[in-house]
């Protein structure tokens, strides 16, 4: 005997029926499972592109001189000294930088030793974290496709790749700002943001300060304040519990700064940590009055124009996306859609960084923390293009951008291909560095060495040029072809795949260029010959031979180089007496003690000839060389 309820759930044929609540529940479960599978697939795609592009750089080439190995050496000495407050390089206090990246690099050294892999692992993992953070924020702003495309743009764009080839923290600032904007967006959507969210906002801002100094506070505060002023969301801002959030920020950010001030007070001729770190290194740098003045300033228009280079090959889509940013003030406080609010927030993020540096010292890589904002804007636009109707403005703009990229790709294909085919390879036994011209006036720019290239030197880059030529032709052609058939997503994947090949070519080119940018070959010779009691002298400033210091672990004496990075720390009373002038070096060279002398320009041979004592060349690479006052032992 069936119950009444069972009878009601049968149709005329006697088959059981499912009630509407059960149907709705099953549909929600299926939808949730589908979303989970899609999210996992997107996650896997992001990790795959990151691994293909960034993992090879963990192992090669060796560390570069200057910032790369100076920062690596600071982390190495941090671990060896067990001093996690005051940075040192070559045994001298190095008070320029905030500590977070050095803490993490030192932790990596403690697990993997003093290797290229250990040096680059933290920064490479930060890149992955940034890609995933962009995916999470993009998904929240405009759906999973927007998040995926934003992450792919960052993973494959030129700028983020180039400026993670050496150890600088700017990409990490981009990560903290991405997380900050996510917390802000989530908090402003909620009636009562949780204490955890507000604490997270305070913590991530503190991490930003511990990564890059005061701009780690200026940028997030500037973004939040300008967005609130623009949209009139004053009351919503109070929901973020500003007093509590500030207390959390100070609890995380203040201890290191206080300890650094206490452990580095004014001593002798030094004004102490506070003056150098806050006043000289940050405020005076912004005002272009920093001492020493060891940097150049990128022209204003070039600084902005390079955005198009750093976002390649996605620049046309980023420009198209900017048209979706509401430009009228009245719109900002009116009935903007959620998508338009998101576009406005991202535009303010980018504008804060670009505007800040427009009135200050400008290096090419200072735009890096703004690139996630442009990637998210472009990702949102690409997602909308994919879902829009065939005759929509997004589809039409996408096809126009495809044609622009195709034309650019053909030009690159022809030029790079012609160079790869017609340039003769360097003759066997030719030193690559000898084929370059030197213009040291440009070396204070991060890409200054590119201007050293000559037609003869380009012959060493035939394989990278060929890969670049083929990659751009295939990628831009496929992108145009797919977009012409209204398959925008496939076009995006074609561009991303193209950049795997192009950035592989960049990686190969950096390996070819390495003898000019690094000195590991000199370090190998010194390490092979060095015995306890020997002395290692660097000609000129420490940055010239910082990779030798890192690889050998030997403290350098420095000839006529009490300048730039180690200048300030050298005035502390405990600074090692490692600075020589011509007279003291000549006495050292003529002494019975064995001396290794590292030189880095054409004047090196002349210097050892005038010592009035024998000299022996142990290695020469271009204008770099290592000499000794005694013959080789082996």
C-alpha positions as CSV (number, residue, x, y, z in Angstrom):
1,X,0.0,0.0,0.0
2,X,1.6,3.3,-1.1
3,X,1.3,6.4,1.1
4,X,-0.5,9.5,-0.1
5,X,2.8,11.4,-0.5
6,X,4.3,8.6,-2.6
7,X,1.2,8.6,-4.8
8,X,1.5,12.3,-5.5
9,X,5.1,11.8,-6.7
10,X,4.1,9.5,-9.5
11,X,3.0,10.5,-13.0
12,X,0.4,8.6,-15.0
13,X,2.8,5.9,-15.8
14,X,3.7,5.3,-12.2
15,X,7.3,6.6,-12.4
16,X,8.5,8.5,-9.3
17,X,8.7,12.3,-9.6
18,X,11.3,14.6,-7.9
19,X,9.9,17.6,-6.1
20,X,11.0,21.2,-7.0
21,X,13.2,21.7,-4.0
22,X,15.2,18.5,-4.8
23,X,15.5,19.6,-8.4
24,X,16.8,23.0,-7.4
25,X,19.3,21.4,-4.9
26,X,20.6,19.0,-7.6
27,X,21.0,21.8,-10.1
28,X,23.0,23.9,-7.6
29,X,25.2,20.9,-6.8
30,X,25.8,20.3,-10.5
31,X,26.5,24.0,-11.1
32,X,28.9,24.1,-8.1
33,X,30.7,21.0,-9.3
34,X,31.0,22.5,-12.8
35,X,32.4,25.7,-11.4
36,X,34.9,23.8,-9.3
37,X,36.1,21.9,-12.3
38,X,36.4,25.1,-14.3
39,X,38.3,26.8,-11.5
40,X,40.7,23.9,-11.2
41,X,41.2,23.9,-14.9
42,X,42.0,27.6,-14.9
43,X,44.3,27.1,-11.9
44,X,46.2,24.4,-13.8
45,X,46.5,26.6,-16.9
46,X,48.0,29.5,-14.9
47,X,50.5,27.2,-13.1
48,X,51.4,25.6,-16.5
49,X,52.3,28.9,-18.1
50,X,54.1,30.1,-15.0
51,X,56.2,26.9,-15.0
52,X,57.0,27.0,-18.7
53,X,58.1,30.6,-18.5
54,X,59.6,31.1,-15.1
55,X,61.0,27.8,-13.8
56,X,63.9,27.6,-16.3
57,X,65.2,30.9,-15.0
58,X,65.6,29.4,-11.5
59,X,68.8,27.6,-12.7
60,X,70.5,29.8,-15.3
61,X,72.2,32.1,-16.1
62,X,74.4,32.9,-13.0
63,X,73.7,35.9,-10.9
64,X,74.3,39.3,-12.4
65,X,76.6,42.0,-11.0
66,X,75.2,45.1,-9.3
67,X,71.6,44.9,-7.8
68,X,71.1,41.1,-8.4
69,X,74.2,39.8,-6.6
70,X,74.4,42.8,-4.1
71,X,70.9,41.9,-2.8
72,X,71.8,38.1,-2.9
73,X,75.0,38.9,-0.9
74,X,73.0,40.9,1.7
75,X,70.7,37.9,2.2
76,X,73.7,35.6,2.4
77,X,75.4,37.7,5.1
78,X,72.1,38.0,6.9
79,X,72.1,34.3,7.3
80,X,75.7,33.9,8.2
81,X,75.7,36.8,10.7
82,X,72.3,35.8,12.2
83,X,71.5,39.5,12.0
84,X,68.0,39.9,10.6
85,X,67.7,43.6,11.4
86,X,70.7,45.3,9.8
87,X,71.6,44.3,6.3
88,X,75.3,44.0,5.3
89,X,77.1,43.6,2.0
90,X,80.8,42.9,1.9
91,X,80.8,43.2,5.7
92,X,79.5,46.9,5.5
93,X,76.1,48.1,6.7
94,X,73.7,48.2,3.8
95,X,70.9,50.4,5.0
96,X,69.1,51.1,1.7
97,X,66.5,48.5,1.6
98,X,63.4,47.1,3.5
99,X,64.1,43.6,4.7
100,X,61.2,41.2,3.7
101,X,62.7,39.9,0.4
102,X,66.1,39.4,2.1
103,X,64.5,37.5,5.0
104,X,62.8,35.1,2.5
105,X,66.0,34.7,0.4
106,X,68.0,34.0,3.5
107,X,65.4,31.3,4.5
108,X,65.8,29.8,1.0
109,X,69.6,29.7,1.4
110,X,69.2,27.9,4.8
111,X,67.4,25.1,2.9
112,X,69.1,25.0,-0.5
113,X,72.5,26.6,-0.1
114,X,74.0,29.6,-1.7
115,X,72.9,28.8,-5.3
116,X,71.1,30.5,-8.2
117,X,68.1,28.3,-7.5
118,X,67.9,29.4,-3.9
119,X,68.4,33.1,-4.8
120,X,65.6,33.1,-7.4
121,X,63.1,30.8,-5.7
122,X,61.3,33.3,-3.5
123,X,60.8,35.9,-6.3
124,X,59.6,33.2,-8.7
125,X,57.1,32.0,-6.1
126,X,56.0,35.6,-5.6
127,X,55.2,35.7,-9.3
128,X,53.0,32.6,-9.0
129,X,51.3,34.2,-6.0
130,X,50.7,37.3,-8.0
131,X,49.2,35.4,-10.9
132,X,46.8,33.5,-8.6
133,X,45.9,36.7,-6.7
134,X,45.1,38.4,-10.1
135,X,42.9,35.4,-11.0
136,X,41.1,35.6,-7.7
137,X,40.5,39.4,-7.9
138,X,39.5,39.2,-11.6
139,X,37.1,36.4,-10.9
140,X,35.5,38.5,-8.1
141,X,35.2,41.6,-10.3
142,X,34.0,40.1,-13.6
143,X,34.0,36.3,-13.5
144,X,36.4,33.4,-13.9
145,X,37.3,34.2,-17.5
146,X,38.4,37.7,-16.6
147,X,40.6,36.4,-13.8
148,X,42.1,33.8,-16.1
149,X,42.9,36.2,-18.9
150,X,44.4,38.8,-16.4
151,X,46.7,36.1,-15.0
152,X,47.7,35.0,-18.5
153,X,48.5,38.6,-19.4
154,X,50.8,39.0,-16.4
155,X,52.4,35.6,-16.9
156,X,53.3,36.2,-20.5
157,X,53.9,40.0,-20.7
158,X,57.4,41.3,-21.3
159,X,57.8,43.6,-18.4
160,X,57.1,41.2,-15.4
161,X,59.5,38.7,-17.0
162,X,62.3,41.1,-17.6
163,X,62.2,42.6,-14.1
164,X,62.2,39.3,-12.3
165,X,65.5,38.3,-13.9
166,X,67.3,40.0,-11.1
167,X,66.6,40.4,-7.4
168,X,64.4,43.5,-7.0
169,X,61.2,43.6,-5.0
170,X,58.9,45.6,-7.3
171,X,56.8,42.7,-8.5
172,X,56.2,41.8,-4.9
173,X,54.7,45.3,-4.4
174,X,52.3,44.4,-7.3
175,X,51.2,41.3,-5.3
176,X,50.5,43.3,-2.1
177,X,48.5,45.9,-4.0
178,X,46.5,43.2,-5.7
179,X,45.6,41.6,-2.4
180,X,44.9,45.1,-0.9
181,X,42.5,45.9,-3.7
182,X,40.7,42.6,-3.3
183,X,40.3,43.2,0.4
184,X,39.0,46.8,-0.3
185,X,36.5,45.6,-2.9
186,X,35.2,42.8,-0.8
187,X,35.0,45.1,2.3
188,X,33.1,47.8,0.4
189,X,30.5,45.2,-0.8
190,X,29.8,43.9,2.7
191,X,27.5,45.5,5.2
192,X,29.9,44.7,8.1
193,X,33.3,43.5,7.0
194,X,34.8,41.0,9.3
195,X,37.6,41.7,11.7
196,X,39.6,39.1,9.8
197,X,39.3,41.1,6.5
198,X,40.2,44.4,8.2
199,X,43.2,42.7,9.9
200,X,44.2,41.3,6.5
201,X,44.2,44.8,5.0
202,X,46.5,46.0,7.8
203,X,48.8,43.0,7.5
204,X,49.2,43.2,3.7
205,X,49.9,47.0,3.9
206,X,52.6,46.3,6.5
207,X,54.1,43.7,4.3
208,X,54.2,46.2,1.5
209,X,56.1,48.6,3.7
210,X,58.5,45.8,4.7
211,X,59.0,45.1,1.0
212,X,59.6,48.6,-0.4
213,X,59.6,51.2,2.3
214,X,57.2,54.2,2.6
215,X,55.7,53.7,-0.9
216,X,54.3,50.5,0.5
217,X,52.0,52.8,2.6
218,X,51.6,55.6,0.1
219,X,50.3,53.4,-2.7
220,X,47.5,51.5,-0.9
221,X,46.4,54.6,1.1
222,X,46.4,56.7,-2.1
223,X,44.3,54.1,-4.0
224,X,41.8,53.8,-1.2
225,X,41.5,57.5,-0.5
226,X,41.2,58.5,-4.2
227,X,38.6,55.8,-4.9
228,X,36.5,56.8,-1.8
229,X,36.7,60.5,-2.8
230,X,35.8,59.7,-6.4
231,X,32.8,57.6,-5.5
232,X,31.7,59.3,-2.2
233,X,31.8,56.0,-0.3
234,X,32.8,57.7,3.0
235,X,30.5,55.8,5.3
236,X,31.5,52.5,3.7
237,X,35.1,53.3,4.4
238,X,34.4,53.5,8.1
239,X,33.2,49.9,7.9
240,X,36.8,48.9,7.3
241,X,37.5,49.8,11.0
242,X,40.4,52.2,10.2
243,X,41.6,52.4,13.9
244,X,41.7,48.7,14.2
245,X,43.3,48.2,10.8
246,X,45.9,50.9,11.6
247,X,46.8,49.1,14.9
248,X,47.3,45.8,13.1
249,X,49.5,47.6,10.5
250,X,51.7,49.1,13.2
251,X,52.0,45.9,15.1
252,X,53.4,44.2,12.0
253,X,55.4,47.0,10.4
254,X,56.8,49.0,13.3
255,X,59.0,46.4,15.2
256,X,61.7,46.1,12.4
257,X,61.9,49.8,11.9
258,X,62.3,50.5,15.7
259,X,65.0,47.8,16.0
260,X,66.8,49.1,12.9
261,X,66.8,52.7,14.4
262,X,68.0,51.5,17.8
263,X,70.8,49.2,16.3
264,X,72.0,51.8,13.9
265,X,72.2,55.1,15.8
266,X,74.2,58.1,14.7
267,X,77.9,57.2,15.1
268,X,81.0,59.0,14.0
269,X,80.4,60.6,10.7
270,X,77.2,58.6,10.2
271,X,73.8,60.2,10.9
272,X,72.3,56.7,11.6
273,X,69.5,54.6,10.1
274,X,66.6,57.0,10.5
275,X,68.2,59.8,8.4
276,X,69.6,57.5,5.7
277,X,66.6,55.2,5.3
278,X,63.7,57.6,5.7
279,X,65.1,61.0,4.7
280,X,67.8,60.3,2.2
281,X,66.8,57.0,0.6
282,X,63.1,57.7,0.3
283,X,62.1,61.4,0.7
284,X,65.3,62.7,-0.9
285,X,65.2,60.1,-3.6
286,X,61.6,61.2,-4.5
287,X,62.8,64.8,-4.7
288,X,65.8,63.7,-6.8
289,X,68.2,64.9,-4.1
290,X,69.4,61.6,-2.8
291,X,73.1,61.2,-1.9
292,X,74.9,59.6,-3.7
293,X,73.2,60.4,-7.0
294,X,73.9,57.1,-8.6
295,X,71.0,56.8,-11.0
296,X,69.5,58.4,-14.1
297,X,66.0,59.6,-14.7
298,X,63.9,58.2,-17.5
299,X,62.2,61.0,-19.6
300,X,58.6,61.5,-18.7
301,X,57.1,60.5,-22.1
302,X,59.4,57.5,-22.4
303,X,58.4,56.4,-18.8
304,X,54.7,56.4,-19.8
305,X,55.3,55.0,-23.3
306,X,57.2,52.0,-22.0
307,X,54.0,50.8,-20.6
308,X,53.1,49.6,-24.1
309,X,56.4,47.7,-24.2
310,X,56.1,46.1,-20.8
311,X,52.5,44.9,-21.6
312,X,53.4,43.4,-25.0
313,X,51.8,41.6,-26.7
314,X,48.6,42.6,-24.8
315,X,49.1,46.4,-25.2
316,X,46.3,46.9,-27.8
317,X,43.7,45.2,-25.6
318,X,44.9,47.2,-22.5
319,X,44.3,50.4,-24.5
320,X,40.9,49.2,-25.7
321,X,40.0,48.4,-22.1
322,X,40.8,51.9,-20.9
323,X,37.8,53.1,-22.9
324,X,35.6,51.2,-20.5
325,X,36.8,53.3,-17.6
326,X,34.1,56.0,-16.7
327,X,35.7,59.3,-17.5
328,X,33.0,61.7,-16.2
329,X,33.0,62.8,-12.5
330,X,29.2,62.8,-12.4
331,X,29.2,59.1,-13.4
332,X,31.4,58.1,-10.5
333,X,28.8,59.0,-7.9
334,X,25.8,58.1,-10.0
335,X,24.4,54.7,-11.0
336,X,27.6,53.0,-12.1
337,X,27.3,49.3,-12.7
338,X,29.5,47.1,-10.6
339,X,31.7,46.4,-13.6
340,X,32.2,50.2,-14.2
341,X,33.0,50.7,-10.5
342,X,35.6,47.9,-10.8
343,X,37.2,49.5,-13.9
344,X,37.3,52.9,-12.1
345,X,39.1,51.3,-9.1
346,X,41.7,49.6,-11.3
347,X,42.3,52.8,-13.2
348,X,42.9,54.7,-10.0
349,X,45.3,52.0,-8.9
350,X,47.4,52.4,-12.0
351,X,47.1,56.2,-12.0
352,X,48.4,56.5,-8.4
353,X,51.6,54.7,-9.2
354,X,52.2,56.3,-12.6
355,X,51.3,59.8,-11.2
356,X,53.5,59.3,-8.2
357,X,56.6,58.5,-10.2
358,X,55.9,61.1,-12.9
359,X,57.0,63.8,-10.5
360,X,59.9,61.9,-9.1
361,X,63.0,59.9,-10.1
362,X,61.9,57.5,-12.7
363,X,63.4,54.1,-13.6
364,X,61.9,51.9,-16.3
365,X,60.8,49.3,-13.8
366,X,59.0,51.6,-11.5
367,X,55.7,51.0,-13.4
368,X,55.8,47.3,-12.4
369,X,53.3,47.6,-9.5
370,X,50.8,49.2,-11.9
371,X,50.9,46.3,-14.4
372,X,48.5,44.0,-12.5
373,X,45.9,46.8,-12.7
374,X,46.3,47.0,-16.5
375,X,46.3,43.2,-16.7
376,X,43.0,43.1,-14.8
377,X,41.4,45.8,-17.0
378,X,42.5,44.0,-20.1
379,X,41.4,40.7,-18.7
380,X,37.9,42.0,-17.9
381,X,37.7,43.4,-21.5
382,X,38.8,40.1,-23.1
383,X,36.2,38.2,-21.0
384,X,33.5,40.6,-22.2
385,X,34.7,40.3,-25.8
386,X,34.4,36.5,-25.5
387,X,30.8,36.6,-24.2
388,X,29.5,39.5,-26.4
389,X,27.4,39.2,-29.5
390,X,29.1,38.9,-32.9
391,X,28.3,42.5,-33.9
392,X,29.3,44.1,-30.6
393,X,31.8,46.9,-30.2
394,X,34.1,44.5,-28.3
395,X,34.2,42.0,-31.1
396,X,34.9,44.7,-33.6
397,X,37.7,46.2,-31.4
398,X,39.1,42.8,-30.9
399,X,39.4,42.3,-34.6
400,X,41.1,45.7,-35.0
401,X,43.6,44.9,-32.2
402,X,44.2,41.5,-33.9
403,X,45.1,43.3,-37.2
404,X,47.4,45.7,-35.3
405,X,49.2,42.8,-33.7
406,X,49.4,40.9,-37.0
407,X,51.0,43.9,-38.7
408,X,53.5,44.2,-35.8
409,X,54.1,40.5,-35.9
410,X,54.9,40.5,-39.6
411,X,57.3,43.4,-39.1
412,X,59.1,41.6,-36.2
413,X,59.1,38.4,-38.3
414,X,60.8,40.1,-41.2
415,X,63.3,42.1,-39.2
416,X,64.3,39.4,-36.7
417,X,64.2,36.7,-39.4
418,X,66.4,38.7,-41.7
419,X,68.9,39.3,-38.9
420,X,68.9,35.6,-38.0
421,X,69.5,34.5,-41.5
422,X,71.9,37.2,-42.8
423,X,74.1,37.9,-39.7
424,X,77.3,35.9,-39.7
425,X,77.9,34.0,-36.4
426,X,80.8,35.2,-34.3
427,X,84.1,33.6,-35.5
428,X,85.3,30.7,-33.3
429,X,87.2,31.9,-30.3
430,X,85.8,35.4,-30.4
431,X,85.0,36.9,-27.1
432,X,81.4,38.1,-27.2
433,X,82.2,41.1,-25.0
434,X,84.9,42.3,-27.5
435,X,82.1,42.7,-30.2
436,X,80.3,45.3,-28.1
437,X,80.7,49.0,-27.9
438,X,80.7,50.4,-24.4
439,X,78.6,53.4,-23.2
440,X,78.9,53.6,-19.5
441,X,76.8,56.8,-19.3
442,X,73.7,54.6,-19.9
443,X,74.4,51.9,-17.4
444,X,72.5,53.6,-14.6
445,X,69.4,52.7,-16.6
446,X,68.3,49.1,-16.1
447,X,68.4,48.3,-19.8
448,X,71.5,50.5,-20.6
449,X,73.7,47.6,-21.7
450,X,71.3,46.9,-24.7
451,X,72.8,50.0,-26.3
452,X,76.2,48.2,-26.4
453,X,75.0,45.9,-29.1
454,X,76.6,46.1,-32.6
455,X,75.8,44.2,-35.8
456,X,78.7,42.0,-35.1
457,X,77.5,41.2,-31.6
458,X,74.0,40.4,-32.9
459,X,75.5,37.5,-34.7
460,X,75.6,35.7,-31.4
461,X,71.8,35.9,-31.1
462,X,70.8,34.1,-34.2
463,X,68.8,31.4,-32.4
464,X,67.0,33.8,-30.1
465,X,66.2,36.0,-33.1
466,X,64.9,33.0,-35.1
467,X,62.7,31.9,-32.3
468,X,61.3,35.4,-31.8
469,X,60.7,35.7,-35.6
470,X,58.8,32.5,-35.8
471,X,56.9,33.0,-32.5
472,X,55.6,36.4,-33.4
473,X,54.5,35.3,-36.9
474,X,52.7,32.2,-35.7
475,X,51.1,33.8,-32.6
476,X,49.9,37.0,-34.2
477,X,48.6,35.1,-37.3
478,X,46.7,32.6,-35.2
479,X,45.3,35.4,-33.0
480,X,44.0,37.3,-36.1
481,X,42.6,34.1,-37.7
482,X,40.7,33.0,-34.5
483,X,39.3,36.5,-33.9
484,X,38.2,36.8,-37.5
485,X,36.2,33.6,-36.8
486,X,34.9,35.1,-33.6
487,X,36.9,32.7,-31.4
488,X,38.5,35.3,-29.2
489,X,39.4,32.9,-26.4
490,X,41.5,30.8,-28.8
491,X,43.2,33.9,-30.0
492,X,44.2,34.8,-26.4
493,X,45.7,31.3,-25.9
494,X,47.6,31.7,-29.2
495,X,49.2,34.9,-28.0
496,X,50.0,33.3,-24.6
497,X,51.6,30.3,-26.3
498,X,53.5,32.7,-28.6
499,X,55.0,34.4,-25.6
500,X,56.3,31.1,-24.1
501,X,58.5,30.8,-27.2
502,X,59.5,34.5,-27.3
503,X,60.4,34.6,-23.6
504,X,62.3,31.4,-24.0
505,X,64.3,33.3,-26.7
506,X,64.8,36.1,-24.1
507,X,66.1,33.6,-21.6
508,X,68.6,32.3,-24.2
509,X,69.7,35.8,-25.1
510,X,70.3,36.7,-21.4
511,X,72.6,33.6,-21.2
512,X,74.6,34.9,-24.2
513,X,74.8,38.4,-22.8
514,X,75.8,37.1,-19.3
515,X,79.6,37.6,-19.6
516,X,78.9,41.3,-19.9
517,X,76.4,41.4,-17.0
518,X,78.0,39.0,-14.5
519,X,81.5,37.8,-13.4
520,X,81.1,34.2,-12.4
521,X,84.0,33.2,-14.7
522,X,86.3,35.5,-12.7
523,X,84.9,34.1,-9.4
524,X,85.7,30.6,-10.6
525,X,89.3,31.5,-11.3
526,X,89.7,33.2,-7.9
527,X,88.0,30.3,-6.1
528,X,90.4,27.8,-7.8
529,X,93.5,29.8,-6.9
530,X,92.6,31.4,-3.6
531,X,94.2,30.3,-0.3
532,X,93.8,31.6,3.2
533,X,95.7,34.9,3.6
534,X,95.3,35.9,0.0
535,X,93.7,39.3,-0.8
536,X,91.1,40.1,-3.4
537,X,90.8,43.6,-4.7
538,X,88.1,45.1,-6.9
539,X,88.9,48.0,-9.2
540,X,86.3,50.7,-8.7
541,X,82.9,50.4,-6.9
542,X,81.8,47.2,-5.2
543,X,78.9,46.7,-7.7
544,X,81.4,45.9,-10.4
545,X,82.4,42.7,-8.6
546,X,79.5,41.9,-6.3
547,X,78.9,38.5,-8.0
548,X,82.5,37.6,-7.2
549,X,81.9,38.4,-3.6
550,X,78.8,36.2,-3.6
551,X,80.2,33.2,-5.3
552,X,83.5,33.1,-3.5
553,X,82.4,34.3,-0.1
554,X,85.6,36.4,0.1
555,X,85.5,39.9,1.4
556,X,86.7,42.4,-1.3
557,X,89.1,45.2,-0.9
558,X,87.9,48.1,-3.1
559,X,90.3,50.4,-5.0
560,X,89.0,54.0,-5.4
561,X,85.4,52.8,-4.9
562,X,84.1,54.4,-1.7
563,X,81.0,55.5,-3.5
564,X,77.4,54.6,-4.2
565,X,75.9,51.6,-2.4
566,X,78.5,51.1,0.3
567,X,79.4,54.7,0.8
568,X,77.1,55.4,3.8
569,X,77.7,52.2,5.6
570,X,81.5,52.7,5.3
571,X,81.3,55.7,7.8
572,X,80.1,53.6,10.7
573,X,83.0,52.9,13.2
574,X,82.6,49.2,12.8
575,X,83.0,49.2,9.0
576,X,85.9,47.0,7.8
577,X,88.9,48.9,6.5
578,X,88.6,47.6,2.9
579,X,89.0,50.8,0.9
580,X,92.3,51.4,-0.9
581,X,93.7,54.4,-2.8
582,X,96.4,54.1,-5.4
583,X,99.2,54.4,-2.9
584,X,98.0,51.7,-0.5
585,X,97.1,49.4,-3.3
586,X,100.6,49.8,-4.8
587,X,102.2,48.9,-1.4
588,X,99.9,45.9,-1.2
589,X,100.7,44.7,-4.7
590,X,104.4,44.9,-4.0
591,X,104.2,43.0,-0.7
592,X,104.9,39.2,-0.4
593,X,101.2,38.7,0.1
594,X,99.3,37.2,-2.9
595,X,96.9,39.7,-4.4
596,X,94.1,39.1,-6.9
597,X,93.0,42.2,-8.8
598,X,89.6,42.3,-10.6
599,X,89.3,44.9,-13.4
600,X,86.3,45.8,-15.5
601,X,87.3,48.3,-18.2
602,X,90.1,49.0,-20.7
603,X,92.2,50.8,-18.1
604,X,92.8,47.6,-16.1
605,X,95.9,46.4,-17.9
606,X,97.5,49.8,-17.7
607,X,96.9,49.9,-13.9
608,X,98.8,46.7,-13.3
609,X,101.6,47.7,-15.7
610,X,102.3,50.8,-13.6
611,X,102.7,48.9,-10.4
612,X,106.5,48.5,-10.9
613,X,106.2,44.8,-10.0
614,X,105.4,41.6,-11.9
615,X,101.8,40.8,-12.8
616,X,100.1,37.7,-14.3
617,X,96.8,37.6,-16.1
618,X,94.8,34.7,-14.9
619,X,91.7,35.3,-17.0
620,X,90.3,37.8,-19.5
621,X,86.7,38.1,-20.7
622,X,86.1,41.2,-22.8
623,X,87.3,44.1,-20.7
624,X,86.9,42.1,-17.5
625,X,90.1,40.4,-16.2
626,X,91.6,39.0,-13.1
627,X,95.4,39.6,-12.4
628,X,97.7,38.4,-9.7
629,X,101.1,39.6,-8.4
630,X,102.1,35.9,-8.4
631,X,101.8,33.2,-11.1
632,X,99.0,30.7,-11.1
633,X,99.3,27.9,-8.6
634,X,97.7,25.3,-10.9
